[in-house]
Structures are given as C-alpha cells and as structure tokens.
Amino acid sequence: MSSEISERGRQASSVSNAITRMHREHYGRGATTARTIIQRNYVVCFLEDIYTPVERTLIEAGRLEAVRETRNLFQDAMGPRFIEAVEAATQRKVIAFMSQVCFDPDMAAEVFVLEPQGEDRVPESDLEDQGLDGRP
C-alpha cells in the first residue's frame, strides 16, 4: 500500500509539473502553485495564480468572458498535449478532458477521466459494501 501511495505521489507531481511547464511555455508564465489529485479514474490538477498581466488587465476592466474564451481556446488547442502528459505519468488512457477557470480566486482546474481498470471498474458503493473503499 505504501509503494502505491508513493507511486501516486510521483504521478501527481509529474502531472503538476508537466501542466505548469506547458502553461509557462505557451502563456509566458505558469501557475505559482499546482496540486494534482489522483483518485480511482480521476486526475484533477488545480492551478493557482494563473493569469498573465494582460489577462489581469482585462479582468480588472470587466472583460472576464474574453479571458474565459481565450483560455477555453487555449485548452482546446493544448488538450492533446495535456492528455499525453497525463497518460505518460499514469500509464493509463485518458478518455475525457475538461478544463475550467475561475477569476476569484485566481485558479483553474484541469480534469482528466482515465479508462477504468481493476477495482476502478467497480462502483464505489460496491466497494463500500465489500469494505474495499479504504475506509475503516
């Protein structure tokens, strides 16, 4: 169990680093904080302090939808690269990718759904019934 936890930690760190690096390379700056959570079939990367100076100016001017639209277009263009990074880190196929930005607080979430495997194919309620959900 301990090695599984440390492997998940390495995978999460790899995803955070890759997503932040791609943001930095393509936006000119990356998030100041990135945290990735991996649970069953789900990978969620939370990015904090993401906006560029230009985006901050637009946000202050009330042009939130322009910033959101640009970010969504960026996510559409970068989706295949983000998926590739998550697949490389987890050694699992990504079957869905979603992205969302928030203005207050300044953050984004990159959400990946992995192809189910092993116990991940079993609904959590069934795992709870069998005592396999990891809860005491």
Secondary structure, DSSP 8 states (H G I E B T S, - for coil): -HHHHHHHHHHHHHHHHHHHHHHHHHHS---SEEEEEEETTEEEEEEES---HHHHHHHHTT-HHHHHHHHHHHHHHHHHHHHHHHHHHHSS-EEEEEEEEETTTTEEEEEEEE---GGGGS-HHHHHHHT-SS--
